[in-house]
Amino acid sequence: MTSLTSLKNIGKEMEKKLQTVGITTAEELKQAGSKEAFVRLKLHYANITTICPVHLYTLEGAITDTEYSQLPENVVQDLKAFCDSLK
């Protein structure tokens, strides 16, 4: 089992947040996917803190081993559309 912080874009704070929603390893994050992990975070932290699109980009980057600021434009547009659909 690989730790979450071994992935790009995942620091201790994001690791703690993911653990609170049942994602404790890199493998579990990859299996859940960025969108599912994001939805879990949005639901869990709805009244506590803001979970924004950058969190989704961070998760996608972690899964694809890409700095979140370097995600391909088509991926960013897909993720942005997904975020918009949740509102």
C-alpha positions as CSV (number, residue, x, y, z in Angstrom):
1,M,0.0,0.0,0.0
2,T,1.4,3.3,-1.1
3,S,0.9,6.4,1.0
4,L,-1.1,9.3,-0.3
5,T,1.7,11.8,0.2
6,S,3.9,9.8,-2.2
7,L,1.6,11.2,-5.0
8,K,2.1,14.5,-6.7
9,N,0.0,17.4,-5.3
10,I,-0.9,15.5,-2.1
11,G,0.4,17.0,1.1
12,K,-0.4,16.2,4.7
13,E,-3.5,18.4,4.8
14,M,-5.1,16.8,1.7
15,E,-4.0,13.3,3.0
16,K,-5.9,14.0,6.3
17,K,-9.0,15.1,4.4
18,L,-8.9,12.1,2.1
19,Q,-8.5,9.8,5.1
20,T,-11.7,11.2,6.7
21,V,-13.7,10.2,3.6
22,G,-12.3,6.6,3.6
23,I,-9.4,7.1,1.1
24,T,-6.2,6.1,2.9
25,T,-3.8,4.9,0.2
26,A,-2.7,5.9,-3.3
27,E,-4.3,2.8,-4.6
28,E,-7.7,3.7,-3.1
29,L,-7.5,7.2,-4.6
30,K,-6.8,5.7,-8.0
31,Q,-9.6,3.2,-7.7
32,A,-12.1,5.9,-6.6
33,G,-11.0,8.4,-9.2
34,S,-10.7,12.1,-8.9
35,K,-14.4,12.9,-9.3
36,E,-15.6,10.4,-6.7
37,A,-13.0,11.5,-4.2
38,F,-14.0,15.1,-4.9
39,V,-17.7,14.4,-4.3
40,R,-16.9,12.6,-1.0
41,L,-14.8,15.7,0.1
42,K,-17.6,18.1,-0.9
43,L,-20.2,16.2,1.0
44,H,-18.1,15.7,4.1
45,Y,-16.7,19.2,4.3
46,A,-19.9,21.0,3.1
47,N,-20.3,23.1,6.3
48,I,-16.7,23.2,7.5
49,T,-14.5,24.3,4.7
50,T,-14.5,25.2,1.0
51,I,-13.7,22.4,-1.4
52,C,-13.1,24.1,-4.7
53,P,-12.2,23.0,-8.3
54,V,-8.5,23.3,-7.5
55,H,-9.0,20.3,-5.1
56,L,-10.4,18.3,-8.0
57,Y,-7.5,19.3,-10.3
58,T,-5.1,18.3,-7.5
59,L,-6.7,14.9,-7.2
60,E,-6.6,14.3,-10.9
61,G,-3.0,15.4,-11.1
62,A,-2.2,13.0,-8.2
63,I,-3.8,10.1,-10.1
64,T,-2.1,10.9,-13.4
65,D,1.2,11.9,-11.9
66,T,0.9,15.4,-13.3
67,E,1.3,18.8,-11.5
68,Y,-2.2,20.1,-11.2
69,S,-1.2,23.3,-13.0
70,Q,0.0,21.2,-16.0
71,L,-3.1,19.2,-16.7
72,P,-4.1,19.2,-20.4
73,E,-6.7,21.9,-21.2
74,N,-9.3,19.2,-22.3
75,V,-9.0,17.6,-18.9
76,V,-9.3,20.9,-17.1
77,Q,-12.5,21.7,-19.1
78,D,-14.0,18.3,-18.3
79,L,-13.3,18.7,-14.6
80,K,-14.6,22.3,-14.6
81,A,-17.8,21.0,-16.3
82,F,-18.1,18.3,-13.7
83,C,-17.8,20.9,-10.9
84,D,-20.4,23.1,-12.5
85,S,-22.8,20.2,-12.7
86,L,-22.6,19.7,-8.9
87,K,-23.9,23.2,-8.2
